[in-house]
């Protein structure tokens, strides 16, 4: 199967039952289902205080403080929980009000990323053939 740009394969070994209805992903004959990942990030307060102190020493210049900071890490990303949801359950669930806006924002950001990629490719081609 030819995958569109930016897509990755989904292996059948990753297939699970729907986290909501406990049925197969395509029980409703829909060809789309959702992979949902939820991850927590734990902030390292010591690192935050260190960065804030450096910023104060640099007269509030965050960019300069970032250069002198020993690390850019401000926390730890904990392992994500991954679940699958069938299309029927996803469409029927009471979604938080911000979910459609987040979905649109993610789509807009992806479209912007693709546009930049196309522009960069065209610029390289112009330089190569220039």
Order of alpha helices (4+ residues) and beta strands (2+ residues): beta-beta-alpha-alpha-beta-beta-alpha-alpha
